[in-house]
Amino acid sequence: MIAFTLTEDQRVLVEQAHKFAENVLRPAEFELDAIADPVEVFKSSLFKDVMKEAYRIGYHKLLLPAHVGGMGLDPVTITLINEELFWGGPGLTQNIMVSGFVAFTALMSNKKSLRHEFAIPYCEDKEASQIGCFAGVEPLVGSDLIWVTDPKVRMRTVARRVGDEYIINGAKSAFISAGGIANMIGVSACLEPERGMRGSGLFIVPGDLKGISRGKPLNKLGLRCLNQTEVFFDEVKVPKRYLAIRPHEDNWMNFVKSFICFGNTGVAVTGLALMRAAYEEAFAYARERVQGGRPIIEHGNIALKLFDAYQIIEAARAVIWKTSYVNGHQFPGDIPLTAAARCFTTNNAIRVTAEMIQVLGAYGVTREYHLEKYMRDAKLTQIEDGAVDTMAIAGMTLLHDPEHGKESWEKQRSAK
């Protein structure tokens, strides 16, 4: 059973992460968030310097095992560190976390050559020269990417075999995280249209291949420090060895499930960190701000708002810790539990950040304080990595029918 007391090693790692978040991530995030043109954000020396510093410490390989050079940490410890990093800079930290996607794909492929070409060099990188992304969602395939068996729903990005190469054509939506800065891309593409999403394969594609182009970074409400762009593929020739996971392989569904659990746990931690940051700022303000002859924290309406936030933060942290623990001991993960953590935390993140603005009253909506940024960022946690309501439906579907989709999957495998 998980303990609620941190080990000495965990305590040291959390303290280190908090210092980095407080001294590096947070000031950079606030400064970059205020830049009107997102193109300038990701061209800036500040953005690049923060990425390099994170890589030098090793946070880019936080999720990877020791045998390829990763940190080799357990999922609960990873969650503890991530809470601190997201507390400091949610947008910047998501760039750092997403950068490891290609290395993770190389590991899931069970291909030694891909591990040596992508995973090991990524872990050795200390200059942020190796940045990955996952080009998954498309204009016509978004949240339904998560859990669908209808063969009419499929990737419109396609890969056709020609000799010893695959040729990829298609467009990925504007929400590809790190899509504009990545130099290695995980690409989901349709290989067998008649099988719908189950006919997809996953490629690792070097970002400098001819035919790859990117859109401009999205100009977003929140998480403005997270690079998100369109990625286009026009007759991109990819050696067949870069097909990391084929449609019929057992590890395709394991990859999908583990990616859902890993991604949604990360989004949940982002929501938790935003609530905590907002609560801490509002709490400090309420102890200093005097109205009616006493600090407003002593006024009942303010005290209730703050204690409500405290309760939600503690409950969210508990369910996230449990989710991290269970997913670490039950590969490829528990989707209903992960969905519960994601939905509870991100839905409450909107309410808590808005209520913390209310604690500050008129000052809460000004940029003199940071509450309005936390609320803007929180809204995006309800949408990224699958819309929160779609995740709730996926979780309920599996609670109602734990074997959902398995029969169809087995039939398709046997028809190979």
N, C-alpha and C positions, 0 to 999 in steps of 0.2 A: 504494500500500500504506500502511496506517496506521502512523504512527510512534508509538513509546512515550515520546517526549520531548514534554512539553507546550510549546506556544507560550507566549510571554510573556503574551498576552491570556488564554489559558486559565489560566495560573498565577494571574493576578490575580483572575479570576472564582472560581476554586476557593478562594483565600484569603479572599475576601469571604464566600463561602457558608459556609466553615468558621467564621468569626467569628460570623456570624448564628446558625449552628447551635449553637455552643458557648455563646453569651451570651444568646440569646433562646429558641430552640427547646428545647434540652435541659432547662434548669431548669423551663420551663413544662410540658413533657411529663411530667416526673417528678411535678410537683405535681398535674397534672390526672389522671394515671393513678391516684393514690391516693384520689381522690374516689369514694366508694362508689356514689352515684346518678348514672348517666350523664346524666340530665336536667340536673343541676346543672353538669356539665362544660360543656355547650354553652350554658348560660345565663350562665356566669361572665364577668366582665369580662376575666379573664386570657385566656381562649380568644379573645374578640373582639379584644383588643388585639394578640395575636400574629398573627391573620389580617390585621388592618389594617397592621401593620408589614411583613408579607410582601408585601402588595399595594403598599405605598409603594415598596419596593425594586424590585418588578416580577417577583417569582418566580411569580406567578399566570399570567403570560403567557410563561413560559419556553419553552413548546412551540410558540408561534405565530410566524408569519413577520412580517417587518418591514413588509410593505406594508399590514397592518392595525393596526400599532402594537405588534406583538410584539417579542421580543428578537432574532428572526431568526438564531438560533444553529444550528450544525450538530448532528446527533444525538449525536456523540461528546462534544462540549462540554456538551450538555444532561445526558448521563449523568454526566460528571465533577462537575457542580454538584449533581445529584440525590444522588449518593453522600454528599456532605457534608451535605446537608439531611436525608436519611433517617438518617444517623449521629446527628444531633442530636435529631430528633423524627419517627420514622416515621409515627405516627398523624396528627400535625398536618400533616406534609408531604403525606400522601395527600389530606387535605382540600384543600390548596392546589392540587395537581395535578389532582384531579378537577374542581375548579371551572371549568376551561377547556373542559370537554367540549362545552358548547353552542356556544361560540365556534368550536371545531373543527368541529362539525357544520355550522354556518353556512357555513364555508369549503368543506367537502366538497359542499355543496348546489349550488355554482356559481350561487347566486342573489344578485345584487348587493344586493337589498333586505334579505335576511337578514344579509348581512355588515355592512351599515350599521346595522341594528337591534340586532344582538347581538354581533358580533365586535369592531367598533371601540369601542363604549362599554365593553365588558369590558376591553379593553386600556388604556383611558384611566382606568379606575377606580383610585383610590388609597385608598379607604375600605372595601374589602371589601363594597360594597353590591351587587355583581354576582357571584353565586355560582351555578354550574351543577352539574348532576348528570346521570347517565345512568340512567334508569329502564328497565332491560332485563330482568333476571332476574325470574322469577315462581315461585310455589309449585310449579308443574308444569313449568317450563322453567328449568333452572339451567345446569349445565355443558354440557348438550347444545345450548345456544345457540351454542356455538363452531363446530361443524362437523357439520351434519346435513342429509341430503337426503330423509329419510323424510317424506312429506307428512302423516303422522299427527301428527307433532310440530309444533306451531305455538303462537304466542302466544295466550293466552286473553284478553288485553287487546285489545279490538277497536275499530275506528274505522269508522263508517258515514257516508257522504256524504249530507248533507241541504242542498240548495241550495248556497250559498257557504260552507258550514261542514262540518266533520267533528265528529261527536259521539263522544267516547271514553268507554268503560266498561271497568273491570277493576281488578285489584290487582297491584301489584308487591311482590316479596318483601321481607323485613325487612333485606336486605343491600344496599340501595341506598345507596352511599357518597355522603355529603353530602346524602342525601335529606331530612333534617329541617331543613337550613339553606339549601337552594337556593331561589332565587327565579326560576330559569328551568330548565326540565327538558327533557332530551332523552328522548322517549318512543317506544319501539318498540311498534307496535300492528299487529294483523292486519287487512289490508284484503282479502285474497283467501284464505279458509280452505282452499280446495282445493289450494293450492300449498305448504302447510306453512309452514316458516320463510321460504321464498322469497317468500311472500305478505305479508311484513311491510313496513311503511313506517316512516319515522322522522320524528317530529314535533318541533318546538320549541314548548314550551308555557310561557307565562308562569305562574309559580308561584302567582299570586294569583287565578287564574280560579275562578269558582264551581264547586263540585263536587270540588275537589282537597282531600284531607286527608292527614295524615301520622300514622304510629304513633309510639310512644315510641322513643327511641334504644335500640339493643340493649345489654344488659348483658353484655359479652363477656369472654372469657379474656384476650385481648391486643388490641393496637391500640385501646385504650380511648379514645384521643383522636380516633379516626376516627369521625365521625358516620355511623351506618348505621340506616336506618329503613324501614318500609313506606311506600308511597305508593299512595293510592287515587284512582280516577277514577270519578265518578258523574255521568253525563250532562254531561261537560265539553265545552262548545262551543268549538271552535277554528277560527278563520278558515282557509280552505283554503291561504292563502299560507304558513302555518306547516308545511305538509307539506314537509319539507326534502328527503327522498329517497324516491322512489317505488319500489315493488317491481321494476318492469321496467327501471329505469335502470341503466346500466353502473356508475355510481358506488356503487350499493348494495353489490355484492360487494367493490369496492375499499374501501369504508368498513368492512365487516365485517373484511376481512383486515388493514387498517391498524390498526383498533382492537385486534384480537388481538395484533398485533406491538407496538404502543405500550404497551398495558396490561400485557402479560406481561413486557416489558423493564423496566417500572417496578417490577413485583413482584420481579423478579430483583435489581434494584438495592437494593430494600428488604432482601432477604435478605442480600446482600453487606454492606450497612451494619451490619446487626445482628450478623453474624459479626465484623466488624471491631471494633465497639464492645465486644463481649464479650471478644474476644482482647486488646484493649488494656488493659481493666480487669484481666483475669486475669494478664497479663504483668507489669503494674506491681505487683500484689499478690505475685506469686511472687518478685520481686526483693527485696521487703521482709520477707516472712514467713520466719522462721527456725525450722527444725526440725532436730534432730540436729546442731546447731552450725553450720549453714550455710543460706543462703537456699534455699528449696525449688526455685527454678529450676535449681539445681545437682543436684537429685535426678533420676535418669534417668526415672522414670515421669512426672514433671511436665514435664520438658523435651520428652519425646516428644509429650505432649498439645499443648503449645504449638506445637511445630514442625509437627505435623499440621494444626493450625488455620491456621498461616501458609501452608502449601502450598495448602490449599483456597481460602483467600481470594485468593491470587495467581492461581490457575487460574480461579476464578469471575470475577475482574475481567477477565482476558484474554478469556474467551468473551463476556462482556457488551460489552466494547469492540468486539469483532469484530461481534457482533450489531447494535450501534448503527450501526457503519460500513456494514454490508451493507444494513440496512433504510433507511439514508439515501440509498443509491445504487440501490435496487431497489424502487421503489414498486409495490405497497403493502406490500412486506416479505417476508421469508423465514420462513414459519411453522415449518418443522422446526428451523431454527437458533435461532429465538426460543424454541421449546419446549425445546430442549436447554439453553439458558442458564437459562431459568426453572426447569426440573426439577433440573438439577445444583445450582444455587445454593440454592433453597429447601429441597430435601431435605437438603442438607448444613448448612443454617442450623440445623436442629433438632439435628443431631449435634454441631456445633461449640459452640453455646450451652450444650448440656447438659454437654459435656466441660469447658467453661470453669467451669461451676458446680463440677465435680468438682475442679478445681484449687484452688478456695477451700475445699473440704471442707464442713464444717458451716456455715461462714459464707456459702457460696454460695447456700444456700436461704433466707437471711434477707433482709429488705428494707433492711438496713443497707447492702447493696451492690445493684447493679442487674442482676446476672446473671439472676435469676429473671424480671425483666421482659423482658429480651431473649429468653429462651426462650419466654415466653408470646406475645410478638409474632411470633416466628419461626413458630410453629405456624400462625398465620393466613395466612402467605405461601404455605402449601401449598394453601389453599382459595380465596382470592380470585382474581377474574378467571379463573374456570374451575379446577376441582380439578386438582391437579398431575398425577394419573394420567390424567385425560381429555386434558390437553394432550400428554402423552407419546404417547397413542394417536393423537391428531390428527397429531402430528409423524411417527410411524411410518407412518401411512396414506399420507401425502403422499410419504414417501421411497419406499414400495413402489409407489405409483400416483400420480405427479405430476399426472395429469389427473383425479384423483378429484373427482367432482361437476361437472366442466366440461361433460360431454355433457348431463347433466340440465339444467344452467343454460341451455345453448344452445337446447335443445328448448323450454324454457319461454319464452325470449325470442321464438323464432320463432312460438310459438303465440299471441302477443299479438294 
